[in-house]
């Protein structure tokens, strides 16, 4: 059976809850900032069995959901950046280290707009490593300013190398204390596109959400802690059709002549419904992913929001 493609641990947990499966080793914490309309959900995957059930590695997954992210209002984005910086401060290991060194990698293809979140975020970062190495900590008012460096490694089709190979070489050379990777994600729900930020301490598997699996970037493969930041920018077309069919069938169920169709559809589980839709769409549309029409403007805004959160977390300043 084909599973619903999503990079969000929050959506995996929702799927399990909808199926009323028993989940041991998964702990969920929720909070809501009413004045800023920001919902924060933290999913703790604490056991190997839970990791297998969720299809995600053990670790902490923090999700920020904010309707303001889809709006051009800078004030709303500023509040999201503040919350992102607070989450990062808690996740960063050795955050009180005197000479903390951070490498930030913007993953993705700059030439493909829905995949350009990582490269564009790096464009807005405040990079300090070269200044500190040249002038010492006198280059900044705060003597504890961390060494911040960045890289946009591109994609395998551009470089002929796995992203993890490029990052491994850089890590071996400059020896940072922590790696932060930024990438575009795939969501299960269209309503989360461009409105959700996931931060996790488990690293990342680039391309997994769209079925283009690349070697993972984790503590095991890199040798240092890896924090991943992602925003969903695409959703599978099959998922949209599946959701639309479910809504249509539920509406038709009010008609007595259509109740047989409704009961037959609802008798299928989510994976079976999705397989049926995929078969109906095959071969033209079943591998299609959909992105919002204003994705170029959204990427510009979201990349600035993430960069601002990173700058706040490490330097206490904005871009």
Number of C-alpha atoms within 10 A of each C-alpha: 8 10 10 19 18 21 26 25 25 18 18 19 19 11 16 14 12 10 11 9 11 10 14 13 15 19 14 14 10 11 11 13 11 8 7 15 15 22 16 20 19 20 19 20 24 16 15 13 15 19 18 12 19 20 12 18 19 20 16 19 23 25 26 21 20 23 17 20 24 19 15 13 11 13 12 19 24 19 20 26 24 20 18 26 22 15 19 24 16 10 17 21 17 12 18 10 11 11 15 19 21 23 23 25 24 25 27 26 23 17 10 10 18 21 21 24 32 30 24 26 27 23 15 18 22 20 19 20 18 12 15 18 11 10 10 12 18 12 14 14 8 10 13 15 21 21 21 22 20 21 17 23 22 23 17 13 9 9 11 9 13 16 22 19 15 15 20 15 12 14 18 11 9 12 16 19 21 23 27 22 25 30 25 27 28 27 27 22 16 21 11 22 23 28 20 26 25 23 25 24 23 20 25 25 18 25 20 17 22 19 11 9 11 16 15 18 24 21 17 12 15 20 16 16 19 27 24 22 26 24 29 28 28 27 26 25 19 26 23 16 15 19 15 12 15 16 12 12 19 18 13 16 16 11 11 8 10 14 16 13 14 19 13 10 18 14 11 12 11 19 13 15 20 21 19 16 18 21 13 13 16 12 10 9 14 17 14 14 16 16 18 14 8 9 17 14 12 23 23 15 22 25 23 24 26 30 25 26 29 28 21 22 23 21 17 13 12 19 13
